[in-house]
Amino acid sequence: MEDRILEKAIELAGEVDATAVIVIQEESPDLKVSSPESDLPIYVVSSQGEARGEPSIDVLGIGGTFIERLRDAVMMAYVQDKIDIGDRVVGIGDLDKEGTAIVVYRVEEDPLLKSVRESQDLVSAEVMRAVITLAVEIGREGREGRPVGTMFVVGDSDKVMASSHQLLLNPFEGHPTSTRDVTDPETWESVKEIAQIEGAFVLDDDGVVLAGGRYLDVDAEDVDIIKGLGAKHTSAAAISRMTDAVAVVVAESGGVVRIFKDGSIIGEIEPRIHVLRV
């Protein structure tokens, strides 16, 4: 990345009141991105998740078009609490071999985050951010070296509980609310442990886990989702169609996180993407 292009992006970010600059580039893993003097946060997208020296960060290839990669990076930056729904960011990236693009990205218009904002009368943005962050961690880390697939169904909990049953004893029954609050990262370790068992987590709209190991009694006959996705995704689509809940699924294969609302996938997150500060 040429310094003068980055300087132009920073200049543009100041003009549009952007809160960050995100650099995405399809190059070799040895590519280095230098950081000019600026108070504005500059992030580099990486699938490696670590920097090997300051102020440069190694960048590995991320699939998709520039806009698709930028969208993934914006979502991950939101999950990592680096940007918020009302922000603007300036993205820089290569358009294949045709040149370099500098774009202003309005975070609130991102399809997934827009849906999160529009759903705040059902589930707060704080709860959704916590659930998505936890799901991304499960997708990225698995458990004890093994991949883990699971599902979170958030909101409209009375109807969801009435449309499901326990596969085993509810591991959350009888525990204080404070130990079941998904907005508190202190509870995540126990959720990750229970995620290894079959069944879904059911959360109320305040982010309190009501049950784990829950089987959804849904009619998925007319559910229309991407071919190749498994039973969890089909059930997630069905429960989000028949209730006002949002379902978040972690795929056991690959760890990809998909969010369902009104019977459709409204967003997809690749957990291996990291957004790193230069």
Secondary structure as a PSIPRED ss2 file (coil, helix, strand):
# PSIPRED VFORMAT (PSIPRED V4.0)

   1 M C   1.000  0.000  0.000
   2 E C   1.000  0.000  0.000
   3 D H   0.000  1.000  0.000
   4 R H   0.000  1.000  0.000
   5 I H   0.000  1.000  0.000
   6 L H   0.000  1.000  0.000
   7 E H   0.000  1.000  0.000
   8 K H   0.000  1.000  0.000
   9 A H   0.000  1.000  0.000
  10 I H   0.000  1.000  0.000
  11 E H   0.000  1.000  0.000
  12 L H   0.000  1.000  0.000
  13 A H   0.000  1.000  0.000
  14 G H   0.000  1.000  0.000
  15 E H   0.000  1.000  0.000
  16 V C   1.000  0.000  0.000
  17 D C   1.000  0.000  0.000
  18 A C   1.000  0.000  0.000
  19 T C   1.000  0.000  0.000
  20 A E   0.000  0.000  1.000
  21 V E   0.000  0.000  1.000
  22 I E   0.000  0.000  1.000
  23 V E   0.000  0.000  1.000
  24 I E   0.000  0.000  1.000
  25 Q C   1.000  0.000  0.000
  26 E C   1.000  0.000  0.000
  27 E C   1.000  0.000  0.000
  28 S C   1.000  0.000  0.000
  29 P C   1.000  0.000  0.000
  30 D C   1.000  0.000  0.000
  31 L C   1.000  0.000  0.000
  32 K C   1.000  0.000  0.000
  33 V C   1.000  0.000  0.000
  34 S C   1.000  0.000  0.000
  35 S C   1.000  0.000  0.000
  36 P C   1.000  0.000  0.000
  37 E C   1.000  0.000  0.000
  38 S C   1.000  0.000  0.000
  39 D C   1.000  0.000  0.000
  40 L C   1.000  0.000  0.000
  41 P C   1.000  0.000  0.000
  42 I E   0.000  0.000  1.000
  43 Y E   0.000  0.000  1.000
  44 V E   0.000  0.000  1.000
  45 V E   0.000  0.000  1.000
  46 S E   0.000  0.000  1.000
  47 S C   1.000  0.000  0.000
  48 Q C   1.000  0.000  0.000
  49 G C   1.000  0.000  0.000
  50 E C   1.000  0.000  0.000
  51 A C   1.000  0.000  0.000
  52 R C   1.000  0.000  0.000
  53 G C   1.000  0.000  0.000
  54 E C   1.000  0.000  0.000
  55 P C   1.000  0.000  0.000
  56 S C   1.000  0.000  0.000
  57 I C   1.000  0.000  0.000
  58 D C   1.000  0.000  0.000
  59 V C   1.000  0.000  0.000
  60 L C   1.000  0.000  0.000
  61 G C   1.000  0.000  0.000
  62 I C   1.000  0.000  0.000
  63 G C   1.000  0.000  0.000
  64 G C   1.000  0.000  0.000
  65 T C   1.000  0.000  0.000
  66 F H   0.000  1.000  0.000
  67 I H   0.000  1.000  0.000
  68 E H   0.000  1.000  0.000
  69 R H   0.000  1.000  0.000
  70 L H   0.000  1.000  0.000
  71 R H   0.000  1.000  0.000
  72 D H   0.000  1.000  0.000
  73 A H   0.000  1.000  0.000
  74 V H   0.000  1.000  0.000
  75 M H   0.000  1.000  0.000
  76 M H   0.000  1.000  0.000
  77 A H   0.000  1.000  0.000
  78 Y H   0.000  1.000  0.000
  79 V H   0.000  1.000  0.000
  80 Q C   1.000  0.000  0.000
  81 D C   1.000  0.000  0.000
  82 K C   1.000  0.000  0.000
  83 I C   1.000  0.000  0.000
  84 D C   1.000  0.000  0.000
  85 I C   1.000  0.000  0.000
  86 G C   1.000  0.000  0.000
  87 D C   1.000  0.000  0.000
  88 R E   0.000  0.000  1.000
  89 V E   0.000  0.000  1.000
  90 V E   0.000  0.000  1.000
  91 G E   0.000  0.000  1.000
  92 I E   0.000  0.000  1.000
  93 G E   0.000  0.000  1.000
  94 D E   0.000  0.000  1.000
  95 L C   1.000  0.000  0.000
  96 D C   1.000  0.000  0.000
  97 K C   1.000  0.000  0.000
  98 E C   1.000  0.000  0.000
  99 G C   1.000  0.000  0.000
 100 T E   0.000  0.000  1.000
 101 A E   0.000  0.000  1.000
 102 I E   0.000  0.000  1.000
 103 V E   0.000  0.000  1.000
 104 V E   0.000  0.000  1.000
 105 Y E   0.000  0.000  1.000
 106 R E   0.000  0.000  1.000
 107 V H   0.000  1.000  0.000
 108 E H   0.000  1.000  0.000
 109 E H   0.000  1.000  0.000
 110 D C   1.000  0.000  0.000
 111 P H   0.000  1.000  0.000
 112 L H   0.000  1.000  0.000
 113 L H   0.000  1.000  0.000
 114 K H   0.000  1.000  0.000
 115 S H   0.000  1.000  0.000
 116 V H   0.000  1.000  0.000
 117 R H   0.000  1.000  0.000
 118 E H   0.000  1.000  0.000
 119 S C   1.000  0.000  0.000
 120 Q C   1.000  0.000  0.000
 121 D C   1.000  0.000  0.000
 122 L C   1.000  0.000  0.000
 123 V C   1.000  0.000  0.000
 124 S C   1.000  0.000  0.000
 125 A H   0.000  1.000  0.000
 126 E H   0.000  1.000  0.000
 127 V H   0.000  1.000  0.000
 128 M H   0.000  1.000  0.000
 129 R H   0.000  1.000  0.000
 130 A H   0.000  1.000  0.000
 131 V H   0.000  1.000  0.000
 132 I H   0.000  1.000  0.000
 133 T H   0.000  1.000  0.000
 134 L H   0.000  1.000  0.000
 135 A H   0.000  1.000  0.000
 136 V H   0.000  1.000  0.000
 137 E H   0.000  1.000  0.000
 138 I H   0.000  1.000  0.000
 139 G H   0.000  1.000  0.000
 140 R H   0.000  1.000  0.000
 141 E H   0.000  1.000  0.000
 142 G C   1.000  0.000  0.000
 143 R E   0.000  0.000  1.000
 144 E C   1.000  0.000  0.000
 145 G C   1.000  0.000  0.000
 146 R E   0.000  0.000  1.000
 147 P C   1.000  0.000  0.000
 148 V C   1.000  0.000  0.000
 149 G C   1.000  0.000  0.000
 150 T E   0.000  0.000  1.000
 151 M E   0.000  0.000  1.000
 152 F E   0.000  0.000  1.000
 153 V E   0.000  0.000  1.000
 154 V E   0.000  0.000  1.000
 155 G C   1.000  0.000  0.000
 156 D C   1.000  0.000  0.000
 157 S H   0.000  1.000  0.000
 158 D H   0.000  1.000  0.000
 159 K H   0.000  1.000  0.000
 160 V H   0.000  1.000  0.000
 161 M H   0.000  1.000  0.000
 162 A H   0.000  1.000  0.000
 163 S C   1.000  0.000  0.000
 164 S E   0.000  0.000  1.000
 165 H E   0.000  0.000  1.000
 166 Q E   0.000  0.000  1.000
 167 L C   1.000  0.000  0.000
 168 L C   1.000  0.000  0.000
 169 L C   1.000  0.000  0.000
 170 N C   1.000  0.000  0.000
 171 P C   1.000  0.000  0.000
 172 F C   1.000  0.000  0.000
 173 E C   1.000  0.000  0.000
 174 G C   1.000  0.000  0.000
 175 H C   1.000  0.000  0.000
 176 P C   1.000  0.000  0.000
 177 T H   0.000  1.000  0.000
 178 S H   0.000  1.000  0.000
 179 T H   0.000  1.000  0.000
 180 R C   1.000  0.000  0.000
 181 D E   0.000  0.000  1.000
 182 V C   1.000  0.000  0.000
 183 T C   1.000  0.000  0.000
 184 D C   1.000  0.000  0.000
 185 P H   0.000  1.000  0.000
 186 E H   0.000  1.000  0.000
 187 T H   0.000  1.000  0.000
 188 W H   0.000  1.000  0.000
 189 E H   0.000  1.000  0.000
 190 S H   0.000  1.000  0.000
 191 V H   0.000  1.000  0.000
 192 K H   0.000  1.000  0.000
 193 E H   0.000  1.000  0.000
 194 I H   0.000  1.000  0.000
 195 A C   1.000  0.000  0.000
 196 Q C   1.000  0.000  0.000
 197 I C   1.000  0.000  0.000
 198 E C   1.000  0.000  0.000
 199 G C   1.000  0.000  0.000
 200 A E   0.000  0.000  1.000
 201 F E   0.000  0.000  1.000
 202 V E   0.000  0.000  1.000
 203 L E   0.000  0.000  1.000
 204 D C   1.000  0.000  0.000
 205 D C   1.000  0.000  0.000
 206 D C   1.000  0.000  0.000
 207 G C   1.000  0.000  0.000
 208 V E   0.000  0.000  1.000
 209 V E   0.000  0.000  1.000
 210 L E   0.000  0.000  1.000
 211 A E   0.000  0.000  1.000
 212 G E   0.000  0.000  1.000
 213 G E   0.000  0.000  1.000
 214 R E   0.000  0.000  1.000
 215 Y E   0.000  0.000  1.000
 216 L E   0.000  0.000  1.000
 217 D C   1.000  0.000  0.000
 218 V C   1.000  0.000  0.000
 219 D C   1.000  0.000  0.000
 220 A C   1.000  0.000  0.000
 221 E C   1.000  0.000  0.000
 222 D C   1.000  0.000  0.000
 223 V C   1.000  0.000  0.000
 224 D C   1.000  0.000  0.000
 225 I C   1.000  0.000  0.000
 226 I C   1.000  0.000  0.000
 227 K C   1.000  0.000  0.000
 228 G C   1.000  0.000  0.000
 229 L C   1.000  0.000  0.000
 230 G C   1.000  0.000  0.000
 231 A H   0.000  1.000  0.000
 232 K H   0.000  1.000  0.000
 233 H H   0.000  1.000  0.000
 234 T H   0.000  1.000  0.000
 235 S H   0.000  1.000  0.000
 236 A H   0.000  1.000  0.000
 237 A H   0.000  1.000  0.000
 238 A H   0.000  1.000  0.000
 239 I H   0.000  1.000  0.000
 240 S H   0.000  1.000  0.000
 241 R H   0.000  1.000  0.000
 242 M H   0.000  1.000  0.000
 243 T C   1.000  0.000  0.000
 244 D C   1.000  0.000  0.000
 245 A C   1.000  0.000  0.000
 246 V E   0.000  0.000  1.000
 247 A E   0.000  0.000  1.000
 248 V E   0.000  0.000  1.000
 249 V E   0.000  0.000  1.000
 250 V E   0.000  0.000  1.000
 251 A C   1.000  0.000  0.000
 252 E C   1.000  0.000  0.000
 253 S C   1.000  0.000  0.000
 254 G C   1.000  0.000  0.000
 255 G C   1.000  0.000  0.000
 256 V C   1.000  0.000  0.000
 257 V E   0.000  0.000  1.000
 258 R E   0.000  0.000  1.000
 259 I E   0.000  0.000  1.000
 260 F E   0.000  0.000  1.000
 261 K E   0.000  0.000  1.000
 262 D C   1.000  0.000  0.000
 263 G C   1.000  0.000  0.000
 264 S E   0.000  0.000  1.000
 265 I E   0.000  0.000  1.000
 266 I E   0.000  0.000  1.000
 267 G E   0.000  0.000  1.000
 268 E E   0.000  0.000  1.000
 269 I E   0.000  0.000  1.000
 270 E C   1.000  0.000  0.000
 271 P C   1.000  0.000  0.000
 272 R C   1.000  0.000  0.000
 273 I C   1.000  0.000  0.000
 274 H E   0.000  0.000  1.000
 275 V E   0.000  0.000  1.000
 276 L E   0.000  0.000  1.000
 277 R E   0.000  0.000  1.000
 278 V C   1.000  0.000  0.000
